[in-house]
Structure formats: structure tokens, C-alpha cells
Amino acid sequence: MELFNPNSNIDFMRWRKVSLGVSALLMIVSVAIIFVRGLDYGLDFTGGANVEVTYENAIDVADVRAALTEGGFDKAVVQTYGGTNDFAIRIVADEQATSTTEEASVVANDKIAVKVLEALHAKRPDAKVVNSEFVGAQVGDELRSDGLVAVIFVIAGISIYLWIRFEWRFAVSAVASEIHDTLITVAAFALTGREFDLPALAAVLSVVGYSINDKIVVFDRVREIFRSSRKGDSADILNRSVNSTLSRTIMTGVTTALAVGTLYFLGGPALENFGLIMLIGIFIGIASSIFFANPVLLLLGVSKQDLMPVTRNDPELERRP
């Protein structure tokens, strides 16, 4: 099934200066949004209370959330565990409670547990607190730094792989594309005002992996056409590569968006952030595969000589697959 004729000749490279300019502007704006507005970190990163409750009779998780919202905990995260009677409730504590001594944190946690129980009793008197604990802000800081390190290691590993498999220009293009896609995705999420939690971080890492997968498909086609063509300049080869993979790029993106879209629309509060970031990242990844990655390759001066088959006379070429 082809949405577009693989032999079409849409001149994407003709717009490379405009597309690279727009991409550079979006990256600058994204950095400004992230550093000025910042992310609204959730309990996983800021610290707060984790309250485990149980009911004598089964209750729907939506009813538990509704009771907490009416009780003033509109940002509480509710998850079931063990069965339909048991719930884990995560609530962000105020800044003072997360930044003072451990004793003060314990007192703040006890107060939150009492207020949670009061809110639940207003709807169902059979609710009971089983356990409550406080997650300190220091743990949240460690998670934030570990998450940043994870993203950096993923991008670095991808660049090394592409350098070995293709050529250094492809590695540089891939890293630039990953930074482009990640920055814009995170900035777009920041504008929504939603809490950035562990599922959101997992979604960012997933976007990095998804985006590079599509770039590798296009890069493979670039290498294939370069090696099989006797004529044609670099811009023409890159145009043909994008055109021949255009249907695959869009169809893969749309079908993946349909899958993760269900997490956003039907997955509930626990999965909404993951689904939303994936949706944003998928469409940004599609755009960057068409309008960003290959123009960067052309800007770096990729040519047929860089991708010639291995020869025994050239150790550098012999090293490449």
C-alpha cells in the first residue's frame, strides 16, 4: 500500500534553507520555554505523600478521584493495586514540607493522610488508610538528574551506532535530529501545563527511539541510491530517498499515533501524559525526517564517495558495513 508514488519527485531540498531556519527558530523558542516557563514536575520529581487506602467493598477508581477532587486534591494520582478495593494515592506536598527536616516531613505526611481520609469518607465511610509514606525532594532531584543522563546516553549510543554503520555525517545529522525532536516535544508538553512525571520521562525516551528508527530507514535508502546511481548530485539523491520512503514514514507514524492515542484518550490520568508526549513526538519526528535530517546531511556535504562499497585498498571504507 502506497499513499504516495515512490517514484515521485517532490523537491524537498529546494526548501532546505527555509526548513532549517524554521527548525532552528523552533529549537531556540523551545529552549526558552523550558528554561523560562519550566516543567511542572509531579510527585515523582518533587516529593510528596504516597497514601495507600482500602475499601471494604469494591469501588471504581473514577469515584475515588472524584472524592479527592471535591476534597481539594485535584492533582492527586490514583492507581489501583491488588484488586478493586485497594488504591495508591500520590499527592504533591507543599514546598515547605518537602524542604524542611525529616520530622517536619513526617508530620506533613500524617496531615495529608488525615485529609485524604476525610475526603474519601465524605463519599464512602468504608475507606481506611493502610499505609502512608513521604517521598523526599532529594529523591526527586536524583530522578531528574538520572533521567537527563538517560536521555544523553541514549542519544550518544545512537550516534556511535550510526557512525559505525554509515558515516560520521549521518551520526551528526541523527544527533541534531534527536535534539531537535526532543526539545520541541518537551517544550510543547510544557506549554500544556501538565505534570511531568515518570511516565512522561519514559515517553520522552520512547520518542527518541521512535524518531531515530525512521531516520535510519531514510538513511538506508540514501546509501542504497547513492551506491546504485551513476549520475545525480547529492540534493537529487536525498530528494529521491525522501520521496521513496514518504509513504512508509507517514503510514508508520499515523498507525503508531492511533495506538498511543488510545492511551491519551482512554488510558486515564495515569497514562495521559505518556500518550500525549508520544503523539507530539511522533508528528514532530515525521516532520524532521522529511524537512530536517536530510537537509542537515546536505549541509554537511554528504556525497557518493562517502558511501562507496568497501574496498581492500581503503581501511576506512573497509571498516564500514
MARFILO-520801 format. One line per 5 residues: number of its first residue (from 1); for each residue x, y, z negated of C-alpha. Coordinates in nm, 2 decimals, m for minus. Last residue first. Layout:
REM residues N
NUM = X/Y/Z  ...
***
This chain:
REM residues 321
321 = 2.92/m0.22/m0.66  3.20/0.04/m0.71  3.55/m0.07/m0.82  3.65/m0.15/m0.46  3.58/0.21/m0.37
316 = 3.83/0.34/m0.63  4.08/0.07/m0.55  4.09/0.17/m0.18  4.27/m0.06/0.05  4.06/m0.36/m0.04
311 = 3.75/m0.19/0.08  3.41/m0.14/m0.09  3.12/m0.01/0.11  3.10/0.37/0.17  2.92/0.57/m0.08
306 = 3.14/0.88/m0.14  3.23/0.89/0.23  2.87/0.94/0.33  2.85/1.26/0.13  2.75/1.41/m0.20
301 = 2.84/1.78/m0.23  2.74/1.86/m0.59  2.46/2.09/m0.46  2.33/1.80/m0.25  2.31/1.58/m0.56
296 = 2.14/1.86/m0.76  1.89/1.89/m0.47  1.83/1.52/m0.51  1.75/1.52/m0.88  1.53/1.84/m0.88
291 = 1.24/1.85/m0.64  1.13/1.49/m0.58  1.25/1.30/m0.89  1.20/1.62/m1.10  0.83/1.64/m1.00
286 = 0.77/1.27/m1.09  0.95/1.31/m1.42  0.74/1.61/m1.51  0.43/1.41/m1.44  0.55/1.12/m1.65
281 = 0.68/1.34/m1.94  0.35/1.51/m1.99  0.16/1.19/m2.00  0.42/1.02/m2.22  0.41/1.32/m2.46
276 = 0.03/1.30/m2.48  0.02/0.92/m2.54  0.27/0.92/m2.82  0.10/1.22/m2.99  m0.25/1.05/m2.97
271 = m0.13/0.72/m3.11  m0.20/0.76/m3.49  m0.48/1.01/m3.42  m0.69/0.76/m3.23  m0.59/0.54/m2.94
266 = m0.88/0.62/m2.71  m0.79/0.94/m2.53  m0.42/0.95/m2.59  m0.35/0.58/m2.59  m0.58/0.53/m2.29
261 = m0.37/0.79/m2.11  m0.07/0.56/m2.16  m0.22/0.31/m1.91  m0.36/0.56/m1.66  m0.03/0.75/m1.67
256 = 0.16/0.44/m1.58  m0.07/0.39/m1.28  m0.02/0.75/m1.17  0.36/0.75/m1.21  0.41/0.42/m1.03
251 = 0.18/0.54/m0.74  0.36/0.88/m0.72  0.72/0.74/m0.71  0.63/0.44/m0.49  0.46/0.66/m0.23
246 = 0.75/0.91/m0.23  1.02/0.64/m0.19  1.07/0.68/0.19  1.02/1.05/0.18  1.27/1.11/m0.10
241 = 1.54/0.90/0.08  1.47/1.06/0.42  1.51/1.40/0.27  1.84/1.29/0.10  1.97/1.17/0.43
236 = 1.88/1.49/0.61  2.04/1.70/0.35  2.36/1.49/0.36  2.40/1.53/0.74  2.28/1.27/0.99
231 = 2.45/1.02/1.20  2.58/0.67/1.17  2.32/0.57/0.91  2.33/0.23/0.73  2.56/0.34/0.44
226 = 2.39/0.67/0.37  2.05/0.51/0.40  2.13/0.25/0.14  2.30/0.49/m0.10  2.01/0.73/m0.09
221 = 1.76/0.44/m0.13  1.94/0.33/m0.44  1.95/0.68/m0.57  1.57/0.70/m0.53  1.51/0.38/m0.73
216 = 1.76/0.50/m0.99  1.58/0.83/m1.03  1.25/0.64/m1.10  1.41/0.44/m1.38  1.58/0.76/m1.52
211 = 1.24/0.91/m1.59  1.09/0.61/m1.76  1.39/0.57/m1.99  1.40/0.94/m2.09  1.02/0.94/m2.13
206 = 1.04/0.64/m2.36  1.29/0.82/m2.58  1.05/1.12/m2.60  0.76/0.88/m2.68  0.95/0.73/m2.97
201 = 1.00/1.08/m3.11  0.63/1.14/m3.08  0.56/0.81/m3.26  0.80/0.92/m3.53  0.62/1.25/m3.59
196 = 0.59/1.59/m3.42  0.27/1.74/m3.54  0.06/1.91/m3.27  0.08/2.28/m3.19  0.01/2.23/m2.82
191 = 0.30/2.46/m2.73  0.55/2.22/m2.90  0.44/1.95/m2.66  0.52/2.16/m2.36  0.86/2.24/m2.51
186 = 0.93/1.87/m2.57  0.84/1.78/m2.22  1.03/2.07/m2.06  1.35/1.99/m2.26  1.33/1.61/m2.20
181 = 1.27/1.64/m1.82  1.55/1.89/m1.76  1.80/1.71/m1.99  1.72/1.39/m1.81  1.75/1.55/m1.47
176 = 2.09/1.70/m1.55  2.21/1.37/m1.68  2.09/1.20/m1.36  2.26/1.45/m1.14  2.59/1.42/m1.33
171 = 2.57/1.04/m1.30  2.49/1.06/m0.93  2.78/1.29/m0.87  3.01/1.05/m1.06  2.94/0.76/m0.82
166 = 2.70/0.47/m0.80  2.71/0.17/m1.04  2.99/0.28/m1.27  2.89/0.65/m1.29  2.52/0.54/m1.31
161 = 2.59/0.32/m1.62  2.80/0.59/m1.78  2.53/0.85/m1.73  2.26/0.61/m1.87  2.47/0.55/m2.18
156 = 2.52/0.92/m2.24  2.14/0.99/m2.20  2.05/0.71/m2.45  2.33/0.82/m2.70  2.21/1.18/m2.69
151 = 1.85/1.08/m2.75  1.95/0.85/m3.04  2.17/1.13/m3.20  1.87/1.36/m3.19  1.65/1.10/m3.36
146 = 1.92/1.03/m3.62  1.94/1.40/m3.70  1.56/1.43/m3.74  1.54/1.11/m3.94  1.81/1.23/m4.18
141 = 1.63/1.56/m4.23  1.31/1.37/m4.31  1.49/1.16/m4.57  1.62/1.47/m4.73  1.26/1.62/m4.74
136 = 1.16/1.35/m4.99  0.90/1.08/m4.93  0.67/1.06/m5.24  0.49/0.74/m5.34  0.14/0.63/m5.42
131 = m0.01/0.29/m5.49  m0.34/0.11/m5.52  m0.57/0.42/m5.53  m0.93/0.31/m5.55  m1.24/0.38/m5.33
126 = m1.57/0.23/m5.45  m1.73/0.57/m5.50  m1.77/0.64/m5.13  m1.83/0.98/m4.98  m1.73/1.22/m5.26
121 = m1.51/0.94/m5.40  m1.28/0.98/m5.10  m1.22/1.35/m5.16  m1.16/1.28/m5.53  m0.92/1.00/m5.46
116 = m0.72/1.23/m5.23  m0.72/1.50/m5.50  m0.58/1.25/m5.76  m0.32/1.12/m5.52  m0.21/1.48/m5.43
111 = m0.17/1.56/m5.80  0.04/1.25/m5.86  0.26/1.34/m5.56  0.32/1.69/m5.70  0.42/1.55/m6.03
106 = 0.66/1.31/m5.86  0.81/1.59/m5.66  0.85/1.80/m5.97  1.05/1.52/m6.13  1.26/1.48/m5.82
101 = 1.36/1.84/m5.83  1.25/2.11/m5.59  1.23/2.13/m5.21  0.95/1.90/m5.11  0.71/2.03/m5.37
96 = 0.77/2.39/m5.28  0.71/2.34/m4.91  0.37/2.19/m4.96  0.31/1.82/m4.93  0.24/1.65/m4.59
91 = m0.02/1.38/m4.64  0.01/1.01/m4.53  m0.28/0.78/m4.61  m0.23/0.40/m4.59  m0.56/0.21/m4.58
86 = m0.70/m0.12/m4.71  m1.06/m0.24/m4.67  m1.07/m0.32/m4.30  m0.77/m0.56/m4.34  m0.40/m0.58/m4.43
81 = m0.31/m0.23/m4.31  m0.53/0.05/m4.17  m0.38/0.39/m4.09  m0.48/0.74/m4.19  m0.27/1.05/m4.11
76 = m0.38/1.36/m4.31  m0.39/1.69/m4.12  m0.74/1.79/m4.23  m0.68/1.72/m4.59  m0.92/1.97/m4.74
71 = m1.18/1.73/m4.89  m1.40/1.75/m4.58  m1.11/1.64/m4.38  m1.03/1.35/m4.62  m1.39/1.23/m4.60
66 = m1.39/1.24/m4.22  m1.06/1.05/m4.20  m1.20/0.78/m4.42  m1.52/0.76/m4.21  m1.31/0.73/m3.89
61 = m1.12/0.44/m4.05  m1.44/0.25/m4.08  m1.53/0.10/m4.42  m1.53/m0.26/m4.56  m1.65/m0.30/m4.92
56 = m1.44/m0.29/m5.24  m1.23/m0.01/m5.09  m0.85/0.02/m5.10  m0.61/0.31/m5.11  m0.24/0.35/m5.04
51 = m0.11/0.71/m5.07  0.20/0.83/m4.90  0.29/1.18/m5.01  0.52/1.43/m4.85  0.85/1.48/m4.66
46 = 0.93/1.70/m4.37  1.04/1.45/m4.10  0.80/1.16/m4.12  0.54/1.38/m4.28  0.50/1.58/m3.95
41 = 0.72/1.84/m3.79  0.55/2.13/m3.62  0.82/2.19/m3.36  0.99/2.52/m3.31  0.85/2.85/m3.20
36 = 1.18/3.03/m3.15  1.42/2.74/m3.09  1.19/2.51/m2.90  1.01/2.78/m2.71  1.34/2.95/m2.61
31 = 1.49/2.62/m2.49  1.18/2.56/m2.28  1.20/2.91/m2.13  1.56/2.84/m2.02  1.46/2.50/m1.89
26 = 1.17/2.64/m1.70  1.39/2.91/m1.54  1.65/2.65/m1.43  1.37/2.43/m1.28  1.22/2.73/m1.09
21 = 1.57/2.82/m0.95  1.64/2.45/m0.86  1.30/2.43/m0.68  1.35/2.76/m0.50  1.70/2.68/m0.39
16 = 1.60/2.32/m0.29  1.31/2.43/m0.08  1.46/2.32/0.25  1.57/2.00/0.08  1.21/1.89/0.06
11 = 1.18/1.88/0.44  0.89/1.64/0.48  1.00/1.38/0.74  0.75/1.10/0.73  0.89/0.75/0.79
6 = 0.76/0.61/0.46  0.41/0.73/0.56  0.25/0.85/0.24  0.00/0.67/0.01  0.14/0.34/0.11
1 = 0.00/0.00/0.00
***
